[in-house]
Amino acid sequence: EFRFASYYGDHMVLQRAPERAVLWGYGTDAAKVTITVLGIQQNTSHTVTVEKRIWRVTLDPMKPGGPYLLRAVQQSAEGVQVRNLTDVLFGDVWLCGGQSNMEMTLLQVMNASEELSDLTKYPTVRVFTAALEMSDMELTDLPRVELVWTLPSAGIGPRGNVQLAVRSAGWRELHALLSGVLAL
């Protein structure tokens, strides 16, 4: 099946310049995959060959901002397949992990109603949650995604609010200090 790896999706944030974001996914062996980044600021394309059912592209460094459309096109003996990811931003990606306090929801914060009403003021902040899974072997991809890339809102549910609750003050400072585009 031709597709992006599980943790790529609409509304995601990829790391901005000076770093080079990596995109990868699954495809048909020996097929050509072209990844095109389409946006107002910049358009680029990269073509790679699928090996052992996996394709991988390292993008050029991208300035903070967006939104971009990421288009993956696979050309193989079976024909042409296209996959698009929309509303993609480039910014600062923060991986969040910790102890049991990471399970705290935004509704458990003292000023929850204020925090919830404030979320829509930050359309360039995005949230993603990988499922808590254990494995005895190294995994190529996530076994499960608990919350796909989402814009923060009062309706994203308890798991999506975890990152925002733990950082209820801190993420705003990061947003202002860094590129203005933030993934948690």
Helices and strands as residue ranges (DSSP letters): E 3-4, E 13-15, E 22-26, E 32-39, E 44-49, E 54-58, E 65-76, E 79-93, G 100-103, G 106-108, H 112-118, G 119-121, E 125-130, E 145-150, H 157-166, H 170-177, E 182-183
